[in-house]
Every structure is written in C-alpha cells, then in structure tokens.
Amino acid sequence: MTDYSQPVNESDLKKARNFYDIIAWGGLLIVLLPVGIANIILGYFLGDSPCSLCWSQRQEMAYIGVTALFMVRFGFKPKYLATMLVMAAVGLYFSFRHYSSHAMRDIGQGFGLDVFGIHTQFWAEIVFWCVVMLFGLATYLAPRFDALIDEMKGKSYRPMKGFYKIAFGIVAFICASNTFQAAYSTGPFPYAGQGDPVRFSWNPKYITWSTEFYDGFWDFKKMSLFGQRGAKTPDFAYDNNAKALNIDFQHDANNAPVALNGMLSVANVRKIEGINKPVNTLAQINGEYFVGSKYDFWVLDNNLAPRVTAAYDPWYSANVLDVVAFTPYEDGFVIVGSNKSIIRARLNPNADDVKSWGNFTAGRTQVEPIGTIGRSRIDTHRAKYSYIHSAATDGKYTYLATVPDQLNQKKLVISKALEADWNLSAEFMPAANLKEGRTLGELYITGMVHENGKLYAVSKNYNVIVEIDIAAEAVTGVWGIPAELTDVRGLVKNGDVFEVVDTNRIVTLTK
C-alpha cells in the first residue's frame, strides 16, 4: 500500500514519466492502428467506405486517443480517465449494435473488408475491450497520484518532448484525414453516413451523398437502442400491449386486408372453469383441451375444469417466453414460447419430481420433459426479428407465424422447422389477393392448426380465419368471425367447426 505520508522521490517521478509515456503510446496506437489503417489502407487504397455505424466507432476511437494525449499534455486528471472509459462504453454499444446484425451470418459472410479473417465491425469490439483493459491496467500500475502532479513541477501543462510531438502530429494527421474522408464521401450536413455506402473513389462522379440516414429518424414510436431487435413483446390476454405495438385492433372482418369467402357464426360458448388467470391460447391434443397463461398451463376435463395444473420455468436452459401454443409431439406435446423456443413434454401421473425439477415449477408429478433437457430453439431468418403467437404441426414439421410489432407491420412470415432437429427447413411470405394498399402483415395471428397440407390461422386483428396452402404458399380462403369476439386466441379445427378462446371462454364457430 502506498504510504502518502512519505515525500515524493526521484523514483516516484520516474514512474510518473513512464506512466505518461505509456498513456502516450496508448493514445497513439489506438488512432494509428485501427483508425489509421481503416482510413488510409482500407479506405484510400482498398476503397472501403465506412457505414454510419463504422463512422461512430471510428469517432469513439479517435476521441479516446485524443483524450489520452490531453492527459499526457495537461497531466493526470480523473475527468480524462472517465472520458476515455465513457467513450469506450459508447464505442462498445455501437460495436455491439453493429456486430449483432452480422453475428449469426453463415461462414465467410460479413460486412466490408476483413483483416486476418475478422471483419471490421468485430475489430471495433476487440479494440474497445483492449482500451478498457489496457487503460485499466495502466491505472492499476500507475505510481502514486501525487507523483503525477509533482512531475508537472507546478505548471499547467507538461513539456512536449520529441516522441510526444511525433504522437501528436500523427494523431492530428489521421483525425484530419478521417474528417476529410467523412466530408468527401458522405457530404456536408444535411447529408449523413449511409447504411450501405459505395466504395471510396477519388473520382467525384462515384461518390454518393445521401439523406437515407434520416428515413424514419423522427418516428419516435420506432426508436430503439436495440435496432431491429427492439420489437416490443406481443399482445397477450394478460398483457394488452397494443399501444406499445402501435396497433389499433379492429374486429370487423369486412375491414380485413383480404376479401372474405364467408362469415362464421357462433354456435356455442362455454366458460372455462377454475382458472382465474387470462387464458392466452387453446389447443386440442388427443381429444383434450390444453390452455395456457404466461408460464402456467392446464389440461381440461370434460367440464372444462383443470385436470392437470402445471407451470414451467421460463429461464431454465433455453429460455421459453410466454406460452403461445401447444402442438402434438410423439406421445406428448410441445409448449411453444413467443420467442420460438420450445419444451417437449408428456403427461405422466407418476412423473419423477426430481427429473421434472429443471423444467417445471408446478405439476412436476404430472408432467415430465421428453429427453434430457426437453428444450430447443427454432432459429429463423426472415422471422428473426419478430415474435410469434401461434404454432401448428403436421407431425414432421412445426409451423410458426409472425405477429406485427411497432417496427414491422407489413410482413407475415411462415417458418417451417423439422421436428427431428428443430432446425429451419423453409420460410415463406404467403401470397394473397389483397385489397389495394394492404398487406398480410396487418393480421395478428394468435392461433394456428394444420390439416391436409393447409394451415388455418386465426387473427385477433380484423377477426378472420385464413386458410394458407403450404405447397402454393398462398392464402386460399378467408372467413370472418363475429365482431362481438374481441380477443380471439388459439385455434381448434374439427371439419368445418372451429374453436377459439375468447376471455376465458371456448367459442365454437361454424360455417
């Protein structure tokens, strides 16, 4: 431990000078290597142009380097160290944001040029972590702080020796060069950085100045620090999220984006007994009704009262968010979460409480997982940034349908996963005879079943059931549901008879 009661000696002053030299090297190298190489070699010689996120990362690196040299010139001050750490944190955010868009690409895919097999967006991640580590290490190994002050000999700045002049000159040149490249390739205000910039050229006719950066910039309802991953959670029976999703649910089927083939009528309404939580989904498996609410689920008897009561742990292993569907599977069933993760399970009145402990928080003597863990994730492509509220199976494949959110209200994506390994097999966006200016993305699919090569999906928005031919990848029929049902979820089909759940009631619909 440093004894600050002892006066500063020459050895302490020497350590202080060495500390400032290390900081000078750090500031120089972070600008010279990543920023300088990106600007001069990748930019001017290889024609690489930064996108808007690349520019933001370069800026943070330059700010860190310049701040380090400020410390070398004006002495150690907590605000300089704090500024470097804050800039590193901001840079890490932008690099996380950038890398997240490309992290799960196939091998060899990326954005821009790569150095030693690593694309530039990930190099930024490495650089900012190095800043945190190296400047943290430098501070840890720093001499006593009063020596850093005494080394300045009472002056407000430190002398500029030869190495410092070189470092300052190189950093100034690279910063100026980046400023020029930014002004030349992206243009003055109001032009801004681009998401997909063309390669750099000294010939002005190949330079593109664009304002695409501002497209939707002031749409506060779509703003998110998570970018494409900022979709709000779906609308559930127990959590009306319509406002956050920027969706005004309508229940007049005649206003649906597709023309109706006919209207269904209510044939019967039966109340679900003994469940005081809002039921979010409905399915029929082996002749029994399965209903769920968030992480709780029930198997109903003939009187629509719980025969089995259970709940699952959403955070164990592969997290399974709010239950949105049940589908048949082998001798059991699959619990499908809104995040496309699943739990394979079966009913067993003699289930092992210990074996079921990891998956279930209630009903462990009645329900057990199928397999060691019983959980899997379904990774998608077109549906990657969307949640789901339905699932169906044909016994070989599981089908999922996306729901709209505040970021996307135009696309309806059907994903198809092979149940042998739960990997994606296909995806499509169904064709349909749409009304002018309308899209299938307006539908809010809350329940789905499979029958004879077709998917039948019920939409809470506009109260319709759509028939989707899987082979044709097209909507082949649409039927309206009475507007008196305002929260239709889940779907059961027996011939021309459909059943949905609406405010804890099972409603039978017929053509």
Secondary structure by P-SEA (a helix, b strand, c coil): cccccccccaaaaaaaaaaaaaaaaaaaaaaacaaaaacccccccccccccaaaaaaaaaaaaaaaaaaaaaaccccaaaaaaaaaaaaaaaaaaaaaaaaccccccccccccccccccaaaaaaaaaaaaaaaaaaaaaacccaaaaaaaacccccccccaaaaaaaaaaaaaaaaaaaaaaaacccccbbbbcccccccccccccccccccccccccccccccccccccccccccccccccccccccccccccccccccbbbbbcccccccccccccccccccccbbbbbcccbbbbbcccccccccccccccccccccccccccccccbbbbbccccbbbbbbbbccccccccccccccccccccccccccbbbbbbccccccccccccccccbbbbbbbbccccccbbbbbbbccccccccccccccccccccccccccccccccccccbbbbbbccccbbbbbccccccccbbbbccccccccccccccccbbbbbccccbbbbcc
